[in-house]
Amino acid sequence: MSPKPKPLTLGRVLAHCAVGLACAAGLVLLIPLAGGSISLRSALAAGPSGMGTNSDALIFWGTRVPRVLMAMLAGGSLALCGLVFQSVL
């Protein structure tokens, strides 16, 4: 006999959403820093406004960060589609 699942409450939903958002924020901050031979210190110091003068900032802010954000958007969309599909079945 399997144990009964806990009832779904607003507090549990908010807790799960908070954990998911914290994980997403951590990924947005950490994934663009992984790999490559660009100087991340100069790219972060220049900021998004320094893309015209700093090639490292151009690579980081113009290529890496948008790709990570789009990957998160695509993954979230697929997760939402899977949730809807499972709820329909």
Biopython code that builds the backbone (N, CA, C, O; Angstrom):
import numpy as np
from Bio.PDB.StructureBuilder import StructureBuilder

atoms = [
    (1, "MET", "N", (0.836, -1.166, 0.000)),
    (1, "MET", "CA", (0.000, 0.000, 0.000)),
    (1, "MET", "C", (0.891, 1.243, 0.000)),
    (1, "MET", "O", (1.776, 1.370, 0.846)),
    (2, "SER", "N", (0.667, 2.141, -0.925)),
    (2, "SER", "CA", (1.492, 3.340, -1.019)),
    (2, "SER", "C", (0.943, 4.434, -0.099)),
    (2, "SER", "O", (-0.261, 4.496, 0.153)),
    (3, "PRO", "N", (1.837, 5.297, 0.400)),
    (3, "PRO", "CA", (1.365, 6.362, 1.291)),
    (3, "PRO", "C", (0.570, 7.408, 0.506)),
    (3, "PRO", "O", (0.793, 7.617, -0.686)),
    (4, "LYS", "N", (-0.345, 8.047, 1.195)),
    (4, "LYS", "CA", (-1.152, 9.075, 0.551)),
    (4, "LYS", "C", (-0.301, 10.311, 0.300)),
    (4, "LYS", "O", (0.505, 10.690, 1.150)),
    (5, "PRO", "N", (-0.473, 10.948, -0.864)),
    (5, "PRO", "CA", (0.292, 12.171, -1.128)),
    (5, "PRO", "C", (-0.214, 13.314, -0.253)),
    (5, "PRO", "O", (-1.378, 13.343, 0.146)),
    (6, "LYS", "N", (0.678, 14.245, 0.033)),
    (6, "LYS", "CA", (0.302, 15.416, 0.824)),
    (6, "LYS", "C", (-0.643, 16.290, 0.006)),
    (6, "LYS", "O", (-0.510, 16.360, -1.216)),
    (7, "PRO", "N", (-1.584, 16.949, 0.651)),
    (7, "PRO", "CA", (-2.494, 17.821, -0.099)),
    (7, "PRO", "C", (-1.753, 19.039, -0.653)),
    (7, "PRO", "O", (-0.799, 19.533, -0.051)),
    (8, "LEU", "N", (-2.207, 19.500, -1.792)),
    (8, "LEU", "CA", (-1.601, 20.647, -2.443)),
    (8, "LEU", "C", (-2.113, 21.925, -1.786)),
    (8, "LEU", "O", (-3.310, 22.211, -1.810)),
    (9, "THR", "N", (-1.214, 22.672, -1.212)),
    (9, "THR", "CA", (-1.587, 23.926, -0.559)),
    (9, "THR", "C", (-0.862, 25.078, -1.229)),
    (9, "THR", "O", (0.106, 24.872, -1.960)),
    (10, "LEU", "N", (-1.329, 26.278, -0.979)),
    (10, "LEU", "CA", (-0.704, 27.461, -1.566)),
    (10, "LEU", "C", (0.732, 27.606, -1.078)),
    (10, "LEU", "O", (1.607, 28.011, -1.843)),
    (11, "GLY", "N", (0.981, 27.285, 0.171)),
    (11, "GLY", "CA", (2.336, 27.381, 0.706)),
    (11, "GLY", "C", (3.311, 26.448, 0.003)),
    (11, "GLY", "O", (4.446, 26.830, -0.284)),
    (12, "ARG", "N", (2.863, 25.205, -0.280)),
    (12, "ARG", "CA", (3.732, 24.254, -0.987)),
    (12, "ARG", "C", (3.994, 24.707, -2.407)),
    (12, "ARG", "O", (5.111, 24.572, -2.906)),
    (13, "VAL", "N", (2.975, 25.244, -3.066)),
    (13, "VAL", "CA", (3.151, 25.731, -4.439)),
    (13, "VAL", "C", (4.137, 26.889, -4.461)),
    (13, "VAL", "O", (5.035, 26.924, -5.303)),
    (14, "LEU", "N", (3.977, 27.837, -3.540)),
    (14, "LEU", "CA", (4.887, 28.980, -3.484)),
    (14, "LEU", "C", (6.308, 28.553, -3.141)),
    (14, "LEU", "O", (7.271, 29.115, -3.663)),
    (15, "ALA", "N", (6.440, 27.561, -2.263)),
    (15, "ALA", "CA", (7.775, 27.071, -1.926)),
    (15, "ALA", "C", (8.447, 26.437, -3.134)),
    (15, "ALA", "O", (9.629, 26.675, -3.380)),
    (16, "HIS", "N", (7.712, 25.639, -3.884)),
    (16, "HIS", "CA", (8.286, 25.018, -5.083)),
    (16, "HIS", "C", (8.635, 26.076, -6.135)),
    (16, "HIS", "O", (9.670, 25.975, -6.793)),
    (17, "CYS", "N", (7.794, 27.068, -6.292)),
    (17, "CYS", "CA", (8.095, 28.146, -7.246)),
    (17, "CYS", "C", (9.333, 28.921, -6.822)),
    (17, "CYS", "O", (10.151, 29.289, -7.665)),
    (18, "ALA", "N", (9.478, 29.173, -5.524)),
    (18, "ALA", "CA", (10.649, 29.899, -5.031)),
    (18, "ALA", "C", (11.924, 29.107, -5.275)),
    (18, "ALA", "O", (12.938, 29.678, -5.676)),
    (19, "VAL", "N", (11.889, 27.806, -5.038)),
    (19, "VAL", "CA", (13.062, 26.967, -5.284)),
    (19, "VAL", "C", (13.401, 26.950, -6.772)),
    (19, "VAL", "O", (14.570, 27.040, -7.148)),
    (20, "GLY", "N", (12.381, 26.834, -7.616)),
    (20, "GLY", "CA", (12.618, 26.836, -9.058)),
    (20, "GLY", "C", (13.206, 28.141, -9.552)),
    (20, "GLY", "O", (14.119, 28.142, -10.379)),
    (21, "LEU", "N", (12.690, 29.256, -9.051)),
    (21, "LEU", "CA", (13.228, 30.568, -9.448)),
    (21, "LEU", "C", (14.646, 30.757, -8.938)),
    (21, "LEU", "O", (15.476, 31.339, -9.636)),
    (22, "ALA", "N", (14.939, 30.279, -7.738)),
    (22, "ALA", "CA", (16.299, 30.389, -7.211)),
    (22, "ALA", "C", (17.277, 29.572, -8.052)),
    (22, "ALA", "O", (18.388, 30.024, -8.327)),
    (23, "CYS", "N", (16.869, 28.384, -8.457)),
    (23, "CYS", "CA", (17.717, 27.559, -9.324)),
    (23, "CYS", "C", (17.920, 28.217, -10.681)),
    (23, "CYS", "O", (19.027, 28.208, -11.218)),
    (24, "ALA", "N", (16.865, 28.783, -11.231)),
    (24, "ALA", "CA", (16.971, 29.456, -12.528)),
    (24, "ALA", "C", (17.895, 30.664, -12.443)),
    (24, "ALA", "O", (18.714, 30.885, -13.335)),
    (25, "ALA", "N", (17.766, 31.444, -11.376)),
    (25, "ALA", "CA", (18.633, 32.610, -11.213)),
    (25, "ALA", "C", (20.090, 32.183, -11.070)),
    (25, "ALA", "O", (20.987, 32.822, -11.620)),
    (26, "GLY", "N", (20.321, 31.107, -10.332)),
    (26, "GLY", "CA", (21.677, 30.609, -10.194)),
    (26, "GLY", "C", (22.256, 30.146, -11.520)),
    (26, "GLY", "O", (23.430, 30.384, -11.806)),
    (27, "LEU", "N", (21.444, 29.491, -12.324)),
    (27, "LEU", "CA", (21.918, 29.041, -13.631)),
    (27, "LEU", "C", (22.211, 30.206, -14.557)),
    (27, "LEU", "O", (23.200, 30.187, -15.290)),
    (28, "VAL", "N", (21.356, 31.224, -14.528)),
    (28, "VAL", "CA", (21.583, 32.398, -15.381)),
    (28, "VAL", "C", (22.904, 33.062, -15.021)),
    (28, "VAL", "O", (23.601, 33.570, -15.898)),
    (29, "LEU", "N", (23.250, 33.063, -13.750)),
    (29, "LEU", "CA", (24.491, 33.702, -13.331)),
    (29, "LEU", "C", (25.721, 32.833, -13.537)),
    (29, "LEU", "O", (26.805, 33.363, -13.779)),
    (30, "LEU", "N", (25.586, 31.515, -13.448)),
    (30, "LEU", "CA", (26.760, 30.647, -13.493)),
    (30, "LEU", "C", (27.088, 30.076, -14.868)),
    (30, "LEU", "O", (28.265, 29.941, -15.202)),
    (31, "ILE", "N", (26.099, 29.741, -15.663)),
    (31, "ILE", "CA", (26.363, 29.071, -16.940)),
    (31, "ILE", "C", (27.188, 29.931, -17.907)),
    (31, "ILE", "O", (28.115, 29.411, -18.527)),
    (32, "PRO", "N", (26.885, 31.219, -18.056)),
    (32, "PRO", "CA", (27.726, 31.986, -18.985)),
    (32, "PRO", "C", (29.182, 32.090, -18.562)),
    (32, "PRO", "O", (30.041, 32.393, -19.391)),
    (33, "LEU", "N", (29.477, 31.846, -17.295)),
    (33, "LEU", "CA", (30.850, 31.946, -16.817)),
    (33, "LEU", "C", (31.672, 30.705, -17.126)),
    (33, "LEU", "O", (32.895, 30.734, -16.988)),
    (34, "ALA", "N", (31.037, 29.622, -17.538)),
    (34, "ALA", "CA", (31.738, 28.356, -17.739)),
    (34, "ALA", "C", (32.430, 28.325, -19.099)),
    (34, "ALA", "O", (31.852, 28.697, -20.120)),
    (35, "GLY", "N", (33.659, 27.879, -19.085)),
    (35, "GLY", "CA", (34.397, 27.617, -20.317)),
    (35, "GLY", "C", (34.847, 28.864, -21.049)),
    (35, "GLY", "O", (34.526, 29.992, -20.675)),
    (36, "GLY", "N", (35.598, 28.620, -22.102)),
    (36, "GLY", "CA", (36.047, 29.703, -22.959)),
    (36, "GLY", "C", (37.345, 30.326, -22.491)),
    (36, "GLY", "O", (37.805, 30.097, -21.373)),
    (37, "SER", "N", (37.918, 31.115, -23.373)),
    (37, "SER", "CA", (39.199, 31.745, -23.055)),
    (37, "SER", "C", (39.076, 33.260, -22.983)),
    (37, "SER", "O", (40.089, 33.956, -23.035)),
    (38, "ILE", "N", (37.862, 33.787, -22.864)),
    (38, "ILE", "CA", (37.715, 35.234, -22.761)),
    (38, "ILE", "C", (37.971, 35.658, -21.325)),
    (38, "ILE", "O", (37.849, 34.855, -20.400)),
    (39, "SER", "N", (38.322, 36.908, -21.147)),
    (39, "SER", "CA", (38.544, 37.455, -19.811)),
    (39, "SER", "C", (37.195, 37.855, -19.234)),
    (39, "SER", "O", (36.637, 38.892, -19.593)),
    (40, "LEU", "N", (36.676, 37.024, -18.335)),
    (40, "LEU", "CA", (35.377, 37.312, -17.751)),
    (40, "LEU", "C", (35.423, 38.529, -16.848)),
    (40, "LEU", "O", (34.433, 39.249, -16.714)),
    (41, "ARG", "N", (36.564, 38.758, -16.231)),
    (41, "ARG", "CA", (36.681, 39.933, -15.360)),
    (41, "ARG", "C", (36.486, 41.216, -16.163)),
    (41, "ARG", "O", (35.777, 42.119, -15.718)),
    (42, "SER", "N", (37.106, 41.307, -17.339)),
    (42, "SER", "CA", (36.945, 42.521, -18.142)),
    (42, "SER", "C", (35.556, 42.591, -18.772)),
    (42, "SER", "O", (35.007, 43.679, -18.951)),
    (43, "ALA", "N", (34.988, 41.431, -19.109)),
    (43, "ALA", "CA", (33.645, 41.424, -19.691)),
    (43, "ALA", "C", (32.618, 41.866, -18.668)),
    (43, "ALA", "O", (31.717, 42.640, -18.992)),
    (44, "LEU", "N", (32.739, 41.387, -17.432)),
    (44, "LEU", "CA", (31.799, 41.789, -16.392)),
    (44, "LEU", "C", (32.015, 43.230, -15.965)),
    (44, "LEU", "O", (31.060, 43.933, -15.632)),
    (45, "ALA", "N", (33.269, 43.674, -15.973)),
    (45, "ALA", "CA", (33.553, 45.060, -15.594)),
    (45, "ALA", "C", (33.019, 46.034, -16.639)),
    (45, "ALA", "O", (32.547, 47.116, -16.293)),
    (46, "ALA", "N", (33.092, 45.654, -17.918)),
    (46, "ALA", "CA", (32.616, 46.543, -18.982)),
    (46, "ALA", "C", (31.099, 46.615, -18.998)),
    (46, "ALA", "O", (30.529, 47.648, -19.352)),
    (47, "GLY", "N", (30.436, 45.518, -18.614)),
    (47, "GLY", "CA", (28.974, 45.506, -18.613)),
    (47, "GLY", "C", (28.413, 45.454, -20.022)),
    (47, "GLY", "O", (29.163, 45.468, -20.998)),
    (48, "PRO", "N", (27.084, 45.393, -20.127)),
    (48, "PRO", "CA", (26.470, 45.331, -21.463)),
    (48, "PRO", "C", (26.727, 46.581, -22.298)),
    (48, "PRO", "O", (26.708, 46.515, -23.527)),
    (49, "SER", "N", (26.963, 47.700, -21.658)),
    (49, "SER", "CA", (27.201, 48.925, -22.424)),
    (49, "SER", "C", (28.593, 48.960, -23.045)),
    (49, "SER", "O", (28.842, 49.783, -23.926)),
    (50, "GLY", "N", (29.506, 48.093, -22.614)),
    (50, "GLY", "CA", (30.859, 48.087, -23.152)),
    (50, "GLY", "C", (31.057, 47.166, -24.330)),
    (50, "GLY", "O", (32.196, 46.864, -24.686)),
    (51, "MET", "N", (29.972, 46.705, -24.953)),
    (51, "MET", "CA", (30.113, 45.755, -26.068)),
    (51, "MET", "C", (30.758, 46.378, -27.290)),
    (51, "MET", "O", (31.337, 45.664, -28.109)),
    (52, "GLY", "N", (30.671, 47.690, -27.433)),
    (52, "GLY", "CA", (31.253, 48.330, -28.611)),
    (52, "GLY", "C", (32.756, 48.456, -28.540)),
    (52, "GLY", "O", (33.413, 48.553, -29.577)),
    (53, "THR", "N", (33.319, 48.456, -27.346)),
    (53, "THR", "CA", (34.758, 48.678, -27.197)),
    (53, "THR", "C", (35.514, 47.455, -26.702)),
    (53, "THR", "O", (36.723, 47.360, -26.912)),
    (54, "ASN", "N", (34.844, 46.527, -26.057)),
    (54, "ASN", "CA", (35.513, 45.376, -25.450)),
    (54, "ASN", "C", (35.018, 44.099, -26.126)),
    (54, "ASN", "O", (33.833, 43.773, -26.062)),
    (55, "SER", "N", (35.942, 43.375, -26.779)),
    (55, "SER", "CA", (35.526, 42.162, -27.492)),
    (55, "SER", "C", (35.076, 41.064, -26.531)),
    (55, "SER", "O", (34.197, 40.269, -26.864)),
    (56, "ASP", "N", (35.676, 41.019, -25.339)),
    (56, "ASP", "CA", (35.240, 40.027, -24.357)),
    (56, "ASP", "C", (33.811, 40.302, -23.902)),
    (56, "ASP", "O", (33.019, 39.375, -23.734)),
    (57, "ALA", "N", (33.485, 41.572, -23.704)),
    (57, "ALA", "CA", (32.116, 41.941, -23.319)),
    (57, "ALA", "C", (31.143, 41.612, -24.439)),
    (57, "ALA", "O", (30.016, 41.192, -24.177)),
    (58, "LEU", "N", (31.565, 41.799, -25.684)),
    (58, "LEU", "CA", (30.699, 41.480, -26.821)),
    (58, "LEU", "C", (30.385, 39.983, -26.850)),
    (58, "LEU", "O", (29.236, 39.594, -27.060)),
    (59, "ILE", "N", (31.395, 39.150, -26.642)),
    (59, "ILE", "CA", (31.174, 37.704, -26.647)),
    (59, "ILE", "C", (30.279, 37.298, -25.484)),
    (59, "ILE", "O", (29.342, 36.519, -25.661)),
    (60, "PHE", "N", (30.567, 37.827, -24.284)),
    (60, "PHE", "CA", (29.816, 37.428, -23.100)),
    (60, "PHE", "C", (28.387, 37.940, -23.143)),
    (60, "PHE", "O", (27.445, 37.154, -23.042)),
    (61, "TRP", "N", (28.213, 39.252, -23.291)),
    (61, "TRP", "CA", (26.870, 39.851, -23.218)),
    (61, "TRP", "C", (26.093, 39.691, -24.514)),
    (61, "TRP", "O", (24.864, 39.631, -24.481)),
    (62, "GLY", "N", (26.769, 39.620, -25.653)),
    (62, "GLY", "CA", (26.077, 39.550, -26.929)),
    (62, "GLY", "C", (25.804, 38.141, -27.425)),
    (62, "GLY", "O", (24.928, 37.938, -28.265)),
    (63, "THR", "N", (26.552, 37.157, -26.908)),
    (63, "THR", "CA", (26.394, 35.781, -27.379)),
    (63, "THR", "C", (25.999, 34.820, -26.265)),
    (63, "THR", "O", (24.991, 34.121, -26.363)),
    (64, "ARG", "N", (26.797, 34.793, -25.211)),
    (64, "ARG", "CA", (26.572, 33.768, -24.176)),
    (64, "ARG", "C", (25.300, 33.997, -23.372)),
    (64, "ARG", "O", (24.491, 33.082, -23.219)),
    (65, "VAL", "N", (25.115, 35.199, -22.860)),
    (65, "VAL", "CA", (23.947, 35.458, -22.007)),
    (65, "VAL", "C", (22.632, 35.273, -22.777)),
    (65, "VAL", "O", (21.723, 34.632, -22.251)),
    (66, "PRO", "N", (22.493, 35.806, -24.002)),
    (66, "PRO", "CA", (21.233, 35.554, -24.719)),
    (66, "PRO", "C", (20.969, 34.075, -24.997)),
    (66, "PRO", "O", (19.820, 33.636, -24.961)),
    (67, "ARG", "N", (22.017, 33.308, -25.274)),
    (67, "ARG", "CA", (21.825, 31.876, -25.517)),
    (67, "ARG", "C", (21.338, 31.160, -24.269)),
    (67, "ARG", "O", (20.470, 30.290, -24.349)),
    (68, "VAL", "N", (21.890, 31.520, -23.114)),
    (68, "VAL", "CA", (21.460, 30.895, -21.864)),
    (68, "VAL", "C", (20.006, 31.256, -21.574)),
    (68, "VAL", "O", (19.220, 30.395, -21.178)),
    (69, "LEU", "N", (19.652, 32.502, -21.766)),
    (69, "LEU", "CA", (18.271, 32.928, -21.514)),
    (69, "LEU", "C", (17.292, 32.245, -22.470)),
    (69, "LEU", "O", (16.204, 31.849, -22.053)),
    (70, "MET", "N", (17.660, 32.103, -23.734)),
    (70, "MET", "CA", (16.779, 31.428, -24.689)),
    (70, "MET", "C", (16.665, 29.940, -24.371)),
    (70, "MET", "O", (15.594, 29.353, -24.528)),
    (71, "ALA", "N", (17.758, 29.328, -23.927)),
    (71, "ALA", "CA", (17.702, 27.915, -23.542)),
    (71, "ALA", "C", (16.785, 27.722, -22.344)),
    (71, "ALA", "O", (16.040, 26.744, -22.285)),
    (72, "MET", "N", (16.831, 28.645, -21.390)),
    (72, "MET", "CA", (15.935, 28.553, -20.239)),
    (72, "MET", "C", (14.485, 28.754, -20.662)),
    (72, "MET", "O", (13.594, 28.074, -20.155)),
    (73, "LEU", "N", (14.243, 29.667, -21.573)),
    (73, "LEU", "CA", (12.886, 29.889, -22.065)),
    (73, "LEU", "C", (12.372, 28.653, -22.799)),
    (73, "LEU", "O", (11.224, 28.249, -22.612)),
    (74, "ALA", "N", (13.215, 28.057, -23.628)),
    (74, "ALA", "CA", (12.800, 26.851, -24.352)),
    (74, "ALA", "C", (12.554, 25.689, -23.392)),
    (74, "ALA", "O", (11.578, 24.957, -23.552)),
    (75, "GLY", "N", (13.423, 25.510, -22.398)),
    (75, "GLY", "CA", (13.238, 24.445, -21.425)),
    (75, "GLY", "C", (11.983, 24.642, -20.599)),
    (75, "GLY", "O", (11.255, 23.685, -20.335)),
    (76, "GLY", "N", (11.725, 25.873, -20.191)),
    (76, "GLY", "CA", (10.511, 26.164, -19.436)),
    (76, "GLY", "C", (9.262, 25.917, -20.261)),
    (76, "GLY", "O", (8.259, 25.417, -19.752)),
    (77, "SER", "N", (9.329, 26.269, -21.534)),
    (77, "SER", "CA", (8.183, 26.035, -22.416)),
    (77, "SER", "C", (7.921, 24.544, -22.596)),
    (77, "SER", "O", (6.772, 24.102, -22.579)),
    (78, "LEU", "N", (8.984, 23.778, -22.768)),
    (78, "LEU", "CA", (8.811, 22.333, -22.895)),
    (78, "LEU", "C", (8.258, 21.720, -21.609)),
    (78, "LEU", "O", (7.424, 20.817, -21.659)),
    (79, "ALA", "N", (8.720, 22.208, -20.468)),
    (79, "ALA", "CA", (8.199, 21.708, -19.191)),
    (79, "ALA", "C", (6.718, 22.029, -19.044)),
    (79, "ALA", "O", (5.939, 21.198, -18.578)),
    (80, "LEU", "N", (6.333, 23.238, -19.442)),
    (80, "LEU", "CA", (4.930, 23.630, -19.362)),
    (80, "LEU", "C", (4.072, 22.797, -20.320)),
    (80, "LEU", "O", (2.966, 22.387, -19.968)),
    (81, "CYS", "N", (4.577, 22.550, -21.516)),
    (81, "CYS", "CA", (3.845, 21.713, -22.465)),
    (81, "CYS", "C", (3.686, 20.279, -21.926)),
    (81, "CYS", "O", (2.624, 19.676, -22.082)),
    (82, "GLY", "N", (4.717, 19.746, -21.305)),
    (82, "GLY", "CA", (4.624, 18.425, -20.714)),
    (82, "GLY", "C", (3.611, 18.382, -19.569)),
    (82, "GLY", "O", (2.878, 17.406, -19.411)),
    (83, "LEU", "N", (3.579, 19.446, -18.781)),
    (83, "LEU", "CA", (2.610, 19.517, -17.693)),
    (83, "LEU", "C", (1.176, 19.537, -18.234)),
    (83, "LEU", "O", (0.307, 18.837, -17.715)),
    (84, "VAL", "N", (0.932, 20.333, -19.269)),
    (84, "VAL", "CA", (-0.392, 20.404, -19.868)),
    (84, "VAL", "C", (-0.762, 19.064, -20.493)),
    (84, "VAL", "O", (-1.894, 18.600, -20.356)),
    (85, "PHE", "N", (0.194, 18.447, -21.178)),
    (85, "PHE", "CA", (-0.082, 17.165, -21.825)),
    (85, "PHE", "C", (-0.442, 16.098, -20.788)),
    (85, "PHE", "O", (-1.371, 15.319, -20.997)),
    (86, "GLN", "N", (0.280, 16.062, -19.687)),
    (86, "GLN", "CA", (-0.008, 15.079, -18.647)),
    (86, "GLN", "C", (-1.341, 15.353, -17.971)),
    (86, "GLN", "O", (-2.038, 14.417, -17.579)),
    (87, "SER", "N", (-1.700, 16.610, -17.830)),
    (87, "SER", "CA", (-2.962, 16.926, -17.180)),
    (87, "SER", "C", (-4.155, 16.595, -18.084)),
    (87, "SER", "O", (-5.242, 16.301, -17.588)),
    (88, "VAL", "N", (-3.958, 16.641, -19.401)),
    (88, "VAL", "CA", (-5.026, 16.305, -20.335)),
    (88, "VAL", "C", (-5.278, 14.797, -20.339)),
    (88, "VAL", "O", (-6.418, 14.346, -20.450)),
    (89, "LEU", "N", (-4.193, 14.025, -20.214)),
    (89, "LEU", "CA", (-4.343, 12.571, -20.233)),
    (89, "LEU", "C", (-4.909, 12.129, -18.964)),
    (89, "LEU", "O", (-5.120, 10.933, -18.766)),
]
sb = StructureBuilder()
sb.init_structure("model")
sb.init_model(0)
sb.init_chain("A")
sb.init_seg("    ")
for serial, (resi, resn, name, xyz) in enumerate(atoms, 1):
    if name == "N":
        sb.init_residue(resn, " ", resi, " ")
    sb.init_atom(name, np.array(xyz, "f"), 0.0, 1.0, " ", f" {name:<3s}", serial, name[0])
structure = sb.get_structure()
